[in-house]
């Protein structure tokens, strides 16, 4: 079993309220709350589609063995804080960094056994191995690639213009094709 949870969420979004309002050509504050909510929704939808977090986010991945840890969830991994494991006595231990190599330039990023090393024995449990790491392009919106920001803006416009659940001739709950086309260049494929 392999899961992850967000430990520290991003403190900002790739697109600001000012940028979204400029893109929408809105010059009043009447819809600020609504536009802010669709910024969040468009960002979350884009992150899910690309299998990434755009702004630095700390996550913790749990696995039942070291083999499942080889592929890290989400991308772009910028730093691994630690790898911990429950030893054969069911005590939580920190894995020595000399035992593994971080392959952070790959997408998805990986943690691999270092040459000449072996992983320690672990207890049988779903969360026997725990890795904590940071994913994202950086801590600021300016760190996010412009193509991703443009895709989010297009999604915001789609949601803003199509507020009803049923719109004749359009599906507003899915990413528009032009947005998918932009995001496909940043989509990380996970092969199980």
Beta strands, then each sheet from edge to edge (+ up, - down):
strand 1: 2-8
strand 2: 57-63
strand 3: 77-86
strand 4: 92-94
strand 5: 100-103
strand 6: 110-113
strand 7: 129-135
sheet 1: 1+ 2- 7+ 3- 4+
sheet 2: 5+ 6-
end
